[in-house]
Amino acid sequence: MEINKLIRENIRSLTPYSSAREEHFSEDGIFMDANENAFGSVLDASLNRYPDPSQRQLKNEIAKDRRISPNQIFLGSGSDEAIDLLIRAFCEPTRDRIMVCSPTYGMYSVCAAVNNVEVVEAPLTPSFQPNLENILNQGTGDLKLLFLCSPNNPTGNCLDGQKIKEILENFPGIVVLDEAYIDFAVTNSWLSDLSKYKNLVILQTFSKAWGLANIRLGMAFAHPEIIEILSKIKFPYNVNGVTLQTALEALPKKANMQKIVRQILTERERLKHNLLNFSFVEKIYPSDANFLLVKFNGSRKVYYFLTQNRILVRDRSNLTHCRNCLRITVGTPEQNQKLLDTLTHFSEAP
Ligand SMILES: *Cc1c(COP(=O)(O)O)cnc(C)c1O
């Protein structure tokens, strides 16, 4: 597959913004090139200098941890930034299209809409697996990106590995595999297969298992040619220095993250077990993530009752195959107990 042929013409020929510090030296010097405040900032912290636009230090640390090369890593303001940039890099507005497999994460379609790019639907099967015939038989040249999400949001399940493999080998465009919830899953990340597939982009994030949603840091892993394109079109300082520093402090605490993940998984199973005792809970879908998709007998009433009791869950009942479904994020033991108690009150309400 030739990545270059899939890229929009104007992006291919773009000369990116370049800072003087990128072109010459970025450490040890007198910096009078970027109109920063040389006297410092109103705060004690040294926030007066622009952050490293190439995020070298953090990329090196992530590369070591994942056993990949830094030039296979893009860092953005959440993985949402990578989603937007991928669409902007590959899809000519009003002409090219993306494919999504609903029910899935809403940002793919929102970013496409912002960029005036049409979305083709290839719905998941009722057991929430990719429909290969549907996905692979639409292969006209204007279908540039396919978004797959595994574990999928809002269904919680992992997509079948064999199906992903077939898609990677046969889809004529770029396959974006969103692994936002991979740290909660039993199955392995596709990262170890990254160099096998030139058309594979893997998205991961610090927002979920790492518990750092606030710092807005997402990662895209791909062939260096794709990473180069994304880096070319991003805002120069798209990840701020406070975020870079925080992530550098977080990375050595991976064991801590994994311990919290185990607690979340324990709570998820307890929550699932207890929810199944309610007569108005019809079904709970298998989850490899930190949430449960729960099918109720009358989700509207449940949703309303919960919000009245200041418990907010996600109403997914309008999505494909998700009628009467609410998506519930696993909380702390206390929060989960509160949810269960509230549902008990609901069942006793007249
Ligand atoms: C939460 C989530 C993300 C993460 O987005 P960030 O911008 O990194 O916070 C990405 N994809 C899916 C499917 C998600 O559920």
The ligand as an SDF file (V2000), in Angstrom:
LIG
                    3D

 15 15  0  0  0  0  0  0  0  0999 V2000
  -12.5120    7.9170   25.7960 C   0  0  0  0  0  0  0  0  0  0  0  0
  -12.2260    7.5060   24.3930 C   0  0  0  0  0  0  0  0  0  0  0  0
  -11.1700    8.0520   23.6950 C   0  0  0  0  0  0  0  0  0  0  0  0
  -10.2310    8.9820   24.3930 C   0  0  0  0  0  0  0  0  0  0  0  0
  -10.2690   10.2260   23.9480 O   0  0  0  0  0  0  0  0  0  0  0  0
   -9.2050   11.2720   24.5090 P   0  0  0  0  0  0  0  0  0  0  0  0
   -9.3880   12.3830   23.5310 O   0  0  0  0  0  0  0  0  0  0  0  0
   -7.8520   10.6380   24.4210 O   0  0  0  0  0  0  0  0  0  0  0  0
   -9.5920   11.6100   25.9010 O   0  0  0  0  0  0  0  0  0  0  0  0
  -10.9100    7.6210   22.4140 C   0  0  0  0  0  0  0  0  0  0  0  0
  -11.6660    6.6740   21.8380 N   0  0  0  0  0  0  0  0  0  0  0  0
  -12.6790    6.1020   22.4980 C   0  0  0  0  0  0  0  0  0  0  0  0
  -13.4450    5.0190   21.8640 C   0  0  0  0  0  0  0  0  0  0  0  0
  -13.0050    6.5110   23.7830 C   0  0  0  0  0  0  0  0  0  0  0  0
  -14.0440    5.9500   24.4110 O   0  0  0  0  0  0  0  0  0  0  0  0
  1  2  1  0
  2  3  1  0
  2 14  2  0
  3  4  1  0
  3 10  2  0
  4  5  1  0
  5  6  1  0
  6  7  2  0
  6  8  1  0
  6  9  1  0
 10 11  1  0
 11 12  2  0
 12 13  1  0
 12 14  1  0
 14 15  1  0
M  END
$$$$
